[in-house]
Amino acid sequence: ALQDNNGLLHIDDEDGVNIFIPDAVSCQQFVQYYLDALKKFCQHSEFQQFDNDDMFAVIVSYLNYDINAMMGMYIDYKDELGNWCALKIKQKDKRENYEHRIKVGVPDSKKWDIWIDCRSYRIAHSRTFTKALAVT
């Protein structure tokens, strides 16, 4: 692993591709990383027409996670077996640089609680992949 000038962690893959490690950075660093990447992408001559700060602001606004507003809401969660289930957002990690971590689980039970990065591909908006909340 290596750190760049912004303190972001990266690893070099076997084929030389630089892989960004989002779990090791704050949400603000995560947004800045993508903003910088968009600007760098638009430096290529065929994409210079898209170099627009207003457009970049709209794109990265989707990366801002207002976890406080989401507390208590349900999300779709993909478990280790690849099954989608509806889980409730129970808690936000209060540690500095870890505010993107959330605890999700089944309501009124701690048995299935799990911490996950809110930017993970394993979570989605409620009812994106699940049809309804399970009633037991």
C-alpha positions as CSV (number, residue, x, y, z in Angstrom):
1,A,0.0,0.0,0.0
2,L,1.1,3.6,-0.7
3,Q,-0.2,7.0,0.2
4,D,-0.5,9.9,-2.3
5,N,-0.2,13.6,-1.5
6,N,-3.8,13.7,-0.3
7,G,-3.3,10.9,2.2
8,L,-5.3,8.4,0.2
9,L,-4.3,4.8,0.2
10,H,-3.7,2.9,-3.0
11,I,-2.2,-0.5,-3.8
12,D,-0.6,-1.5,-7.1
13,D,-2.2,-4.5,-8.6
14,E,-0.1,-7.2,-10.3
15,D,-0.7,-5.7,-13.7
16,G,0.4,-2.3,-12.5
17,V,-3.1,-0.9,-12.2
18,N,-3.4,1.5,-9.2
19,I,-6.4,0.5,-7.1
20,F,-8.0,3.1,-4.7
21,I,-8.9,1.8,-1.3
22,P,-12.1,3.8,-0.3
23,D,-12.5,2.2,3.1
24,A,-9.3,3.9,4.4
25,V,-10.4,7.4,3.7
26,S,-13.1,9.9,4.9
27,C,-16.1,10.8,2.8
28,Q,-14.6,14.2,2.0
29,Q,-11.4,12.6,0.7
30,F,-13.5,10.1,-1.3
31,V,-15.4,12.9,-3.0
32,Q,-12.2,14.9,-3.7
33,Y,-10.6,11.8,-5.2
34,Y,-13.4,11.4,-7.7
35,L,-13.5,15.1,-8.5
36,D,-9.7,15.0,-9.2
37,A,-10.2,11.9,-11.4
38,L,-13.0,13.6,-13.4
39,K,-10.8,16.7,-14.0
40,K,-7.9,14.5,-15.1
41,F,-10.1,12.5,-17.4
42,C,-11.4,15.7,-19.1
43,Q,-7.8,16.7,-19.9
44,H,-7.9,14.3,-22.8
45,S,-8.6,16.2,-26.0
46,E,-11.7,14.1,-26.9
47,F,-13.3,14.9,-23.5
48,Q,-12.4,18.5,-23.0
49,Q,-15.9,19.6,-24.0
50,F,-17.1,18.0,-20.7
51,D,-14.7,20.0,-18.5
52,N,-17.3,21.9,-16.5
53,D,-17.1,22.6,-12.8
54,D,-20.9,22.8,-12.5
55,M,-21.3,19.4,-14.1
56,F,-18.6,17.9,-11.8
57,A,-20.4,19.3,-8.8
58,V,-23.6,17.5,-9.8
59,I,-21.7,14.3,-10.3
60,V,-19.8,14.3,-7.0
61,S,-22.9,15.4,-5.1
62,Y,-24.2,11.8,-5.6
63,L,-21.2,10.7,-3.6
64,N,-22.1,12.7,-0.5
65,Y,-23.7,10.4,2.0
66,D,-26.0,12.0,4.6
67,I,-26.0,9.0,6.9
68,N,-27.6,11.0,9.7
69,A,-30.7,11.5,7.5
70,M,-30.7,7.7,6.7
71,M,-30.6,6.4,10.3
72,G,-33.4,4.0,10.9
73,M,-34.2,3.5,7.3
74,Y,-34.0,0.2,5.4
75,I,-31.5,-0.6,2.7
76,D,-31.0,-3.6,0.5
77,Y,-27.9,-5.6,1.6
78,K,-26.2,-8.3,-0.4
79,D,-25.0,-11.0,1.9
80,E,-21.9,-13.2,1.5
81,L,-23.9,-15.8,-0.4
82,G,-25.1,-13.2,-2.9
83,N,-28.7,-13.0,-1.6
84,W,-30.3,-9.5,-1.2
85,C,-32.2,-8.8,2.0
86,A,-33.7,-5.7,3.6
87,L,-31.7,-4.5,6.7
88,K,-32.1,-1.4,8.9
89,I,-29.4,1.2,9.3
90,K,-28.7,1.1,13.0
91,Q,-25.6,3.2,13.7
92,K,-22.9,5.4,12.1
93,D,-19.3,5.0,13.1
94,K,-18.3,8.1,15.1
95,R,-14.5,7.7,14.6
96,E,-12.8,10.4,12.5
97,N,-12.2,9.2,8.9
98,Y,-14.7,6.3,9.4
99,E,-18.0,8.3,9.2
100,H,-18.8,6.3,6.0
101,R,-19.1,3.1,8.0
102,I,-22.6,2.0,9.0
103,K,-24.0,-0.8,11.1
104,V,-26.9,-2.6,9.5
105,G,-29.0,-5.4,10.8
106,V,-32.4,-6.9,11.6
107,P,-34.6,-4.7,13.8
108,D,-34.8,-5.6,17.5
109,S,-31.9,-8.1,17.2
110,K,-28.1,-7.8,17.3
111,K,-27.5,-11.3,15.9
112,W,-27.1,-10.3,12.3
113,D,-25.5,-6.8,12.8
114,I,-22.7,-6.0,10.5
115,W,-20.5,-3.0,9.8
116,I,-20.2,-2.0,6.1
117,D,-18.9,0.9,4.1
118,C,-21.9,2.9,2.9
119,R,-20.2,3.2,-0.5
120,S,-20.1,-0.6,-1.0
121,Y,-21.6,-2.3,-4.0
122,R,-23.2,-4.6,-1.5
123,I,-25.8,-2.1,-0.5
124,A,-28.6,-0.3,-2.5
125,H,-31.6,1.8,-1.9
126,S,-34.5,0.0,-0.3
127,R,-36.5,-2.2,-2.6
128,T,-34.0,-2.0,-5.4
129,F,-33.4,-5.7,-5.2
130,T,-35.9,-6.8,-2.5
131,K,-39.6,-6.9,-3.1
132,A,-40.8,-6.3,0.5
133,L,-39.7,-6.4,4.1
134,A,-39.9,-9.9,5.6
135,V,-42.4,-10.4,8.3
136,T,-41.6,-13.0,10.9
